[in-house]
Structure formats: structure tokens, C-alpha cells
Amino acid sequence: MRPDAFWHRAVFTNIFLRFVFVCCAAVWCGAAPVQHDQTSTSEDHSFRKEIERIVSRASSLKAIPEAAISPDGTRFAYVVAGGGKDSRVELFVASIAKPDVTSRIFAPKGKKENKACRHADPEWSRDGKNLAFLSDCSSRDQMQLFLADVTQTDSTAAPASSRASKRLTNLVGYLSRPKWSPDGKTIAMLFVDHARRAPSPLAAGNARTGVIDDLRQLECQRIALVETASGKTRMLTPPKLTVFEFDWSPDSRRIAYTAAPPPGDDNWYIAQLYTQSVSEVEGQSIYRPKFQIALPRWSPGGENIAFITGLMSDEGATGGEIYLLPSEGGEPRNLTPDRKSSPVWFQFKSSESILFSEYHGGSVVVGTLDLRNGKIDQSWEGGESIHASSDDSSLSLAVTSGGLSAAVVRESWTQPAEVWSGSIRKWTQLTHINHSAADLAASRVEDMTWENDGFRIQGWLLFPQPFDPAKKYPMLVSIHGGPAWIQVPSVASMDFQITSFTHLGYFVFLPNPRGSFGQGEKFTQANRHDFGFGDVSDVVRGVEAATAKFPVDAQRVGIIGWSYGASTAMMAIGQSNRFRAAVAGAGASNLLSYYGENQIDKWMHFYYDASAYDDPAAYLRTSAISYVKQVKAPTLLVVGERDEEAPPPQSFEFWHALKELGTPTQLVVYPEEGHSFEKYENRVDLVERAANWFEKYMPEAEPTAAPK
């Protein structure tokens, strides 16, 4: 199931879903809007207003999903997504020497004006003269590939907005991830012909009617090749494969890609590594991993292909170990064996070295791996999140030729997202887009560690604002999704906008229990066959450590989570009486029925070594519904009507059980939403409902009257 970080990736992945195909989507009619309780008191109304003010303020943060640096390191391009209800996504180019002097890159508008133009995926040509990008300005809600001459986008040039970019494609479908060939003659990109939805389990599902197993309903994401001179487009990969990631060979003659038969959402988990000549119509599988595979990368000489493989519970949530494989196939070599961290992104600097980033504990590390002797030179470490691309991984960097300089978007608990550049050991801030939102950041954060069952667990504790050490405060425990994911430092944490709760007077505790990234593959795999037991035990021990060291009111501890985090929260309240109240978003309560209801069941094979039909007892043992009679904590459940990752029946089942057993509960189903909520008003409503729920069921104790 998806990490809650997929909301955090409004800085990354959620921006990827901003291009939902309205014109191709199924139309859902008659769904009633979510309504507030009209019986609220004036005090409740005042509290709700305060929540809305805080959430609206936090939502006003502008996301910077992408940054790209020119090959010579003199200029950078970046994408800015408007905060709050602003749906514009704009593309800018600036000189690194004069970063405040920016040029806005525009695609020409079509006959029907699109006031909310969206731009994405800026890619520099190898000579730095042109910038390829996607935009829907010329045809509303339909992205096309454009080419902009950026040789004159400096402080002395006419504004880029006065010059029309060149449109290369005229396609109907879903476009993403354009990449220049090394010779500059071709741009490859991913394309779903006549897509009815974004090719992601995060997106709201299509209407499921008619003959469900009709193979003609399956949509394949393929590699399309576009000639930069003429715009001529052709499909490269066969229609029987869904392609997820790809890379050009150094000679521009071949492409390496990860792919699997459709449906892509489910079969990403069994993807293999392929290579294919651009003159052929079929590719050849050269490697089948034990777990999942991501980020195929050709070596500079073309003799090898490197990639990351490991236990990954979600597409895009990359983590594992780096391997090197001969490009003609053979036995791969593990370049980072038994590392006590989780490599996430990498790029060849030369034939002898690889630049890579990784999670280490709760921090991020960037280093260089020497392929000759296996030694690693650590360049940078920080308790923050970094990225340059919305597609490549959560810790990607945009690197110049030779890897001497990089551009990256940096964000932490205390610093909103901005673009930085320079040598990796000494980055310089280039943008100040969110400078007015500094007050939204956490005022104090503790990087905590504790021991449990022989594991050393890490987590983050965010302090309430303002903070008085003489007082005791309630605490919310936020469980990340995945399970193979990690709590990532971010002011704009979008899972219930959890960082906003510090402004409502809560400690916010974000643990990274076993099953998370950050401590190596053995730690990531430590919750296989054990959902809701070892990981919940790690969380409970962390709560005990926090309440023992900091002024936390142990009688007012709540738990909240999205996706796998919601499932863990539901398990936790059935396993422990530590939690006074719970909020579970888009979770799975019965893994036996969930296996047959969700559209990505193959991820479960890698955690159970069997299907639900081969080992139903194992699935029921780790299901929250099996322990629902022990639940005493009032529980709010929320879910999207068209969620295909954690379908609504899972929330209905848990809600129904609690209702019958007499435990206070409420279920809210949001019309037309998928696993990741797109509508601004629904995201605000989620936080408001969660805050009201905890306020109601975790009230501050009335002061005891002094004896007369």
C-alpha cells in the first residue's frame, strides 16, 4: 500500500498526478458532497475556523517538484506549483550567477485559452541550448512535448514569454518523463495511448463495469520516440509490455527499461530489466530480480547497466541495494552489500565511480562509490529531504556533466522547499519562493532513537508551538505508509498535513519502525510475515521513550496514519491500550478480503511468500479485523470513493465492526477521490475532521477543584 509520503510527495509524486485526464476520465454522477455536522456549537465553529486557517496557511506553500541544471552548470530550470487552490504549474529558467533574474518558459496557448497552464519535466539538451518540457497550454488537460530555445533566457534577453516554444507532438494520452538521446536527435518518453487515467495506483480508478477481464481494457505505458527536428513520433516498445523506467545507451542506439505485462499498477512488482535496439520492435529480458527493480542506468562505456533492487512495497518508493550487470546479461554484482542504509538514487560520474544518495537512519546521505575498490566517500549528510525530479526517486539530484555540480530541492522540518545548487559539499540557495512561510516550520525537532527486540529504531518528535516546558501536551503518533518507506522531513507533510498539528498544541511523533528504509535491507525485510506485531511493538516502545523524556501527557496519545499507516494504526489499537483515539485513512482492515479487492495484490506475495488463497491463516493473523473486539479507542475512518489501492469496503468492514461492538466510530467516504486526494477542499476537510476527532476524544482533563 502507498506510503503516506505520497502526500508528502506533493513535493514529488502528487504533482505527477496533477495531469489527470479529465477529458478521458469516466464521469461519476450523483455523489453527494461531504457535509459537516450542522449541530456544532459556537466553540466548535471557532475551533474549526482555526484549523482551516492553519491548514489553508500550510497549503499555501508552493511545491517545487522539479529542478534541472544545464550540462555546463551555468543555468537551472525549475517547476513551481501554486499553493492552495492555485492549479497553475509554471516553468522558469535562470542563471545560477543571477538566480533572482528569472525567465518564465511558456508553451503557446491553443484556441481555447487554458488559464491554468501546467508545465512539467524540464530536460536540458546535451549542448544546453534547448529545454524540452511537457505542457497542456495548447490543449486543455492534454500534455504535449515542447522544445524551447533557452540560449537567450538571461537578464539581457527579451522575456521568454514573448517567444513561442516549438510543439513537437500532437498526441492523445498520458505523456511523462522525456529524455534526450545522447546524440540530441531524439527524445524518448513514456506514453499511454488514449489513457483514461494517470498510470498510477494513486489515481482515482476508472468505472469498473462491463466485462472486467476483457484484455482490451488494459492500458499499456510504452516508450515513444520523438525526432527533435521533425516531431515525427513512433512507438518503440511492444504493446504487450508496460514500461516503468528507462535510460538511453551512450551511443543512442539502445534503451534499457524495466517492464512487465499489463496491468501495470499490479505487475510493477514483477518487472524485469529489458534492453532494446531503437531499430527493433521487441526487447530482450536480461534480468529478473528476486524483489523489485528500479532506476536502470547505462555505464558511460555502455558495457554495464546498474540498477537498484530490494523489497519495495510501492512504485516510486525506491530503496534497496545497487547492482551492476553486463549489458548483454549475466550475473549481477552487488555494489553495496549489507549496507546499514538504503540507497535510493544514483548516477554514473564516470566508468569508475557512481554518485548516489541514501537514507541513513532518519537522515539523507550523498556519497561517491568507487567501483574499483568499493570505497565510499561521503560528501554530505542532513536531516532533510532532497529531490530534483518528480519521477526518478525521492532523493534524486540534477547533476552537471562530470558530476562536479548539482541542483536540488532541499526541505526539512524547519525549512520549506527551495532550490539549491553548487558542489555537493557546499550548496548555495538559489530561490526564495517560500520565504514568507517560514513560520509554518517546526520550532523544535528531536531526532530520537530507542532499542526494541535487538533493533535500534529511529523517529522524529516535533514539538508543539508555542512550547512551555512546564506544561504537558497531547501527542499524535503518525505512522508512515509503505511499509517500505520512511518518515521524510518536510514542512509540507501532506498526510493529514500532520505538521500543522504542532500549531494546535500537539507533539507529533513520527517513528520509522522495522520494515522502513534507512537501516539496510535486513531491517526493511524485518516485518515480512509480521505486519502489526514487531512494527507496532517498535512504535509503542517509541511512545514510551518519548513520554519518559519529554512532557507528553501519556493519557492523551492518539494515533493516525494513511494507507499502510492506517492499517498499522488499526492493528495498534487492537494490540495496545496506549492510544486514546485513532484516525485511519485509506487503510486495509482485512488482508484476506483486501487481497481480492485491491488492484495491486502482487506486493503481498513478497511479504507472505504466498497468496491469500494459499495461506489464508497468515493473512488473517496480521489483519486488524481479527483483533477488533479488543479495540476501545474511538476511531475515525476516511477513504476515497474510487480508491483502488485500499478500496472502501476495507474501511466499511472495520467501521461496521466497531459500530456493532459499541466503540465510537465514524466513516467518511470522499466522492470521486482515489488513494491520493486531489481536491483542495477535501484535503482541508480531512485535517479538520481529524483535529475535531482528537479534540473530542482526547480532551484536556478538567482541573481538580481544591479541597475546602
N, C-alpha and C positions, 0 to 999 in steps of 0.2 A: 504493500500500500504506500501511497505517496507520503513523503516527508512533509511535516508542517512547513518545512523550509520552502515548499513550493509556493507558499505565500510569501515567505521571506524573499523568494526569487521574483517578487515584483521588481526586485533589483535585477533578476536574471530571467527565470523561466516564465513567470507570469506575463512578462512583456511579450514573450513568444506567442502567447495566446491572444494578444490584442487584435490579431488579424483574423478573428473568427469570420467565417464566410456567411454573412447574413443572407446574401443572395442565393446561397446554395443550401442553407440550413432548413431542416424541417420546421414547420410553423406549429407552435403549440398554442391552442386557444382555450379560453375559458378558465385559466388558472387564476385563482383569487390571490390578490396581493397579501403579503404578511401584514397582519394588523397588530397594533399594540393593545394592551389591556386598557380599556377605557375607564376602568374603575379606580385608577390611580389617584392618590392624594396629591395635594399641592407640594408636599415634601418630596414625594416620588417624582413629580414633574420637575422640580428643581434639580434633583439628582440626575435625572435623565438629560436635562439641559447641560449639566456639567460634563457628563460623559460624552455627549455629542460634540461639545466644544473641544474637548481633549482629543477625541478621535478625528474630528474634522481637521484639527490643527496638525495632528500626526500624518493624516492622509494628504496634507498639502505638500509634504516632502516630494521633491521631484526625483524620480528614478533615473539613473544613468545606466541603462542596460548594456551599453557597448562603448568601447573606446578602441581606436586603431591608430598606430603610429606609422608614419611614412618610412619606407625602407632606409632612407638616409638619416632618419631621426630628427628632421628639422620641423616637421609639422605633425599634427594629430587631428583626427576626426572623432567625434563623439555624438551619441544619440541621447536626447533628453526627452523623457516622457512627462507630460504635465501632471501635476498633482491633483488630488481630489477629483472633481467632475470633469476636469480638462482632459479630453481624449487625444489631444494633439501629440504627435511624436516627431520631434524635429531633429535635423542633422546639421551639425556645424563642423567647420574646419578652421583651424587657427595655427599660427606659427608658435612653436614652443618658445621662441625668444620673446614673442609678444602675445601671450595667451589670452589677454583681455580683448584683443582686436580680433573678433570672430567674423566669419562669413557663413551665412546660412545657405545650405545647399537645397535647392528646390527641384522637384520634378515638375514638368509643365502640367497644368491642370487641364482636364478634359472639358467637354461641352457642359456637362453637369458639374457645377462647382462643388468641390469637396472641401468644406471649410475646416474639417478636422483631418488634414493630410497626415499620413503616417509614413515615416521613413525607418529603415532598418538595415542591419547587416552591412555596414560600410567596409569595403575591401579595397586596399590600395593595389594598383598595378605594380609590377616589379620595378618599373622605372620611376614610380612616384608621380607620374603625370596625370593619371586618371584615377577616379574613385568610382567603383561600382557600388550600387546600393539598390535596395528594394523600396518601392513606394506605391501607394494606392491613390495618389493625387489625380492621375489621369483617368481612372475608372474606380468609382467608389466601391470600397470593400474588396477590391481585387488588386493584389500586389502585382507589379511588373518590375522587370530588371531595367535599370537605367545606368548611364555612364556620364560622369561629369568630368570636364577638363578642369583640374584644380591647380594648374600651373600659375594662375593669376589670382588666387584667393589669399592675397596678403593685404597688408594695410594700405598699399598704394593702388590696389586694383578696384575696378568697379564692383559693387556688391554682387555676390554670386547669384542673388535672387533675380538679377536683371538678365541673366543668361539661362536659357533653357537647356536642361540636360538632355542627352540623347536617349530615347527609349529604344531598348533592344528587343523586347518581347511583346507579344500580343497573345497571352495565354489565358486560359480559364482553369483555375485550380489553385492549389496551395504551393507557393514558392518559398524557399528558405535556403540559407547557407551558401551564397555564391562564393566561389573560389577561383581565382585566376590560375590558368596553367602557367608553368614557369616561362614558357616562350611568349606569353602575353597574347596569344591568338584566340584563346578560348576561355570561356567562363563556365565552369560546371556548377550545378546547383541541384538541390532536391526539389522534386515536383510531384504533386499528386493531381492527376488529371481530373477536372470536374469534382474536386473534393467537396463533400457535403459538411465537413467539419475539419477542424485542425487535427493533424495526425498525432494526437497525444491523448493519453488516458485522462489528463486533466480537463479536457474539453467536455462540454455537455454532450451526451450521447445522442445519436440520431434516433428517430422514432423506430421502434422495432416491431414492424408489422409485416404481414405477408409471409412468404416462405423464408424463414430465418436462416436456414442453412444453404441458401442459394449463393453459390460462389461468386456470382456476378455482383453481389452487393459488397464484396470485399474491395477496398481501395488500397492500391499499392503505391508506395512512395519510391520513385525511381530517380536515377541521375539523368538530368538533361544537360546537353552540351550546347552552348550558345557561342557562335562565332562573333567576336567583338567587332569585326569590320562590317559584316552584313546583317547581323542579328539572326541569321539562319539558325534554327533550333531543331535538334533531333534527340530522341531518347536513346540513351546508351544501354542501360541495364534492362534485362528482360522483365516482362510484366508479371512473371511468376514469383518475383522477389520484392520484398520491401527493404529498402536501403535506409540505414540509420545514420552512419557517418562515413566520410570518405576522405581521401588525400591523393593528390597528384604525385606521380613519379617525377624525379628530377628532369627526365628527358621529355616530359609531356606526352609520352606515348601510352602510359598505362595509368590506371586508377586502382587503388586499394580501397575496399569498402567492407563494412560489416552489414550483413543482411540475413534475412530469414523469410520463409514463405509467409504470406498473409494468413491471419490478421496481424498487422504489425504491433499493435498495442500488447498483445499477448506473447507473440513469438520473439519479441526483442530478447527475451530471457534465454533463448536457444540460438541466438545469432552466431554465425560463423564468419571467418575472415576470408574474403574473396580478393582476387586480382583479375583485372580485365583490360585487354588492349582496347584503345579507343577505336580501332578498326574492326573489332569483333562484336558479335551480338550476344555472346554468352560469357560469363565469368567462370572462374575456377576456384573452388573452395580449397584453401591451403592450410586452414587450421580450424579445429573445432575445440573450443575451450571447455573445461570442466564446469566452470561457473559462467559469469557474464564477461563480455569483452567490450572495450571502448577505446576511442582515440587512436585509430590506426595512423601511423606516421612513417613515411619512407625515410631511410637514411640518406644523407647527401649524395652518396655514390650510387644509390639505387639497389645495392646488394642485399639490404635487410629492410624489414618492416618491424617497427616497435609498436607496442600497444599496452594497455592496462587490462588486467583480468583479475577477477576476485568475486566474492559474494556481494552482489549489488541488488538491492530489492526494488530499484526503480530506474527506469531510463533517465539519463541525465544526472542522476546522483552517483557520480563515478567515484570509485575508490578501490584500491587493491594493491597489486604489485606490478612493476614494469617488466615486460618481457621483450626479448629480441628474437626475431625469426628470420631465416633466409627467405628472400622474396619469392623463391621458387618452391617454398615449402620445406618441411623437415621438422626437427625438434627444436622448440623454443628454449631460450636460456633466460632464467630469472635473474634480472639485474639488481633486484632489491630484496633478496630472500630474508625472511624472518625479521623484517624491519619493524620496529616498535612504533610505527606511524602508518599513515595511509596516503601513499602517493595518489594524486588526483588529476594532475595535468602535467604535460611535458612537451618539449620541443627540442629537436636536434640543434645544437650550437655548431657542431662540426661532426666529422665522421668519428671523432674520438671522444665527444662529450655530449651530454644531454642536460638541458636546463629543466628543472621540474619543481613543482610545488606540492605540498602535502599538508595534511592535518597531523599535528603532533600534540597529543593531549587536547586542550581546547584552543590551541594556537595554530597559526599558519607559518610554515617554513618554506623558504625558497632556497634551492641549492643547485649545485652543478655536480653531476655524476661523471666521473672519469671512466670511460668504457675499457681502458687498458688495464686498470688495476682495481676497479670497483670503489675507489675512494670518493668521498662526497665532501665538497667544500660548501659549507653553509654560508649563504650570502645575507639572509635576512630572516628575522622571526618577529611575529607580532600577534597580539591578542585581538585580531580583527579579521574581517573577510576581505578578499580581493577578487577581482574578475576583470576581464576585458571583453569577453564575448558572452552573449546570452545563450549560446549554443554549445560551446566547446567543453565547458565544465565550470563548476563553481569557483575554481581557483586559477582560471586562465590568465595569461599575460599577453599583451601585444608587444612583440619583440622586433627590433630592427634587424637588418641583415648582419649576421655575425653575432647577434645576441648581446651587443655591448650596452644597449639601452632598451628601456621598455616603457610602455604606457599602461596604466592600470587604474581601475576604480577602487578606491580604498574606503572602507566603512568599518566602524566599531560601535560598541555600546555607547561611547561618549562622543563620536564624531560622525555626522551624516555623510553620505556618499559624495565624493568629489574625485576628479581626475588628477592623477599624479604622474610624473614622468621623470626620466633620468636613469642613471645607473642604479641597479637594484639595491646596492648598498646605500644609496643616497638619493631617494626620490624627492622631487620638488612638487608642491601643489600647483596645479595649473588653473583649476576652476574654483569658483566660489558660488556655485549655484544654490546651495542650501545654507548659506551663511546666516540667514535670518532665522533658521530653525534650530540653532544650537541649543536653545532652551529645552528642546524635546529630548535631548540626550540624557542618559543616566548620569546622576550626580556622583554616585559611588558604586563600584563593582568589585566583588571579591571573586578571584579565581580559586575555587575550593577543590580539595582532593580528600578522599577518605578511603578506608580499606573495607572490603567485604568479600568473603569467600576466596581469599587469596588474590583478588583483583584490586588494583588501585584505580578508583573511579574519579572522574573529573566532572566539575559542573560550574555554572556561573550563578552568582547571587547578586541581584540588582536591588539596591536599597530604595525605600520609599522616599518621596520628595514632597515637602521637606522632611528631614530626618532629625529626630530628637532621641539621643541615646538613652535618655531616662524613661522613655515610653516603650511599650511593647506593641508590635504591629502584626496584623494578619499576614499570612504568606500564601501565595499561589504557586503550585508546582506545575510547571509547563513541560509536558512530555513531547519530545520530537517524534516525527513520523519516521517512516522507513520500512523496517527498523534500521537498515544500514544507512545511517545518516548521522548528523552531528549538530548540536546547538551552535549556530554560527553567530558571532557578534554582529548586531545590526540595529541601528536606531529604528529602521523601518520594518521591524519584525512584524510580518503580516498575519501570523497565526493568531487570530483574535486581537491583533495589534497589542500583543502581550506587554510590550514595554510601556504602553500607556497606563497600565495598572499601577506603576510606581507613582504616578501623579494622583492616583486615587487612594494612596496611603497603604499600598501593599509592598511587602518584599516579594520579589519574583525569583523563583528558584528554577534553574534550567539544567538538569542533570544529563550526563552522557553515559548511561549505563552500558553494561555488556551488550554487544550487538551493534554498538555505534562505531563510526570511524574514529581514527585518532590514535589508536594503540596497536595497530597491526592486524593482520588477517585472523590470527587466532582469537583475538578479542572480538572482532566483528562476527566471527562464526560461533561465539560462545553461547548464543541464545538459540541455536538450532535445536529443535525438538523441545524447547523450554520457554516459549512465549508466556509472559505473565508470572513467571516464578523468579528466576535468577535476576532478571532485569528489574522487576518490581521490588525485590529484596534490596538491590543496589539503590533504588530510589528512596526506599524507606530509611535505609541507613544514612543516606544523604540528608534527609529531612531531620533525622536525629542529630546529625553533626551540626546542621545549621541552627537548630533550636538550642543546642547546648552552647554554641559560641556567640550567637547574636540575639538581640532582643526580639525574638519571634514568639508570638502567642501560640503555644502548642495546641491550644483548644480551638484555634481559628486557622487551620491549614486546609486549603482547598486544592483540588487537582483539575487540570484542564489539558486537553490535547486534541489534535486533529489527525485524522487518518489512523495510522498505526498508533499514534499518540493517544487517540480516543479509545482504541481497543485496549491499550495498556491501562488507561485511566479506568475503564470499566472493569478490567481484571483487578486493579489495585483496590478498588472499593469493595470487591468481593473477597480479597485476600487479607486486608488490613483495615483496622478501625481508626487509622491515623487521620483520615480525611473527612472533614466535616461536610463538604459538599463537592459536587463534581459537575463539570461541563464537558460533554463529549461530542466532537464534530466529525461527521463523516467516518464513523468507525464501523468495525465488524464485531458483532457480539457472538455469533455462532459460526465458527470457522467451517463446520461441516456443511451447513447450508450456503454459507458465503462462497465456498468453492464452486458451487454450481450456479451462483447468481452473478458473480463479478466477471468482468471481461479480461482479466489478467491473471487467471488462476495458476499459470505456469511458474510464477515466482514461488509458490508454495512448495513445489516439488523440491526445490533446492534447500528448503528449511526442514522438510519432513522426510525426504528420500522416498516418498510415496505419495500417491494421490489420496484424496479423502475417501475414495471408494476402496482403496487397498488397505488403509489403516484408519478407519473412522474413529477408533478409540483415541488415537493420538491427537486428532483434530479437536475432539470434544474435550479432552483433558485441558487443552490450552485455550478454551473458549470461555468468555465471560459469562455466557448464559448458564454454564454449568455451576456457577457459584452465585447466581443472582439472589438466591434465598438468604444469603448472608449479607446482602447489601443493605445498609441503613442510611447511607449518605444520600440526601436529596440530589437528583440527577437531571440536568437539562440536556436533551439530545437535539442536535441540529444536523440537517443534511440537505443537499441539493436534490431537487426532483429528478434530475437526469444524470445523476452520478453513476458512472459505470465502474468505478474502482471500488466504492463502498456503497452498493445500492441501498436505497431507502428501506427495503424490508429488514435490513440488519438493525437499523435504528428502531423501526417499528417493533421488532421482536423484543428488544431489551426494554423499551418503553412499556409494552404490553405486560411484560412480566412484573416490572416494578409497580405498575398500576394495580394489577391484581393482588400483589403482595402487600399493598398499602404503603409503599415507600413514595414520598413526594417526588413527582416527576413531571416533565413536560416535554413534548416533541414538537419541533418546528420544522416544516419542510418548505424550502425556498423554491418558488416556481422557476422552472427553466434553467436553474443553475446546475453545473456539473460538480466535479470534485474540487475544483478551484472556482471560487465565486468571482464573477466578473463585474457585477453591478455594484457601483459605489454605495448606494443606499442599503444594499444587503450587507456589505462589509461593516458599515456603521451599525446597522441593526444587530449584527452578531455580537459586537463588543458591548453594546448597550444591554442586550439580554443577559450576556454572561455577567456583566457587572451588577445588574439588578439581582441576578440569581445568588451571587455570592453575598451581596449586601443583605438579602433577605434571610439566607440560611446560615450565614456566619456573622451575626450581628455582634457588635461590641457589648460586652456584659454590662448590665446596669450597675452603677456604683452601689455598694452595700451601705445602707444607712448606718450611721454611727449609733451605738447603743446609748440610750438615755440614762 
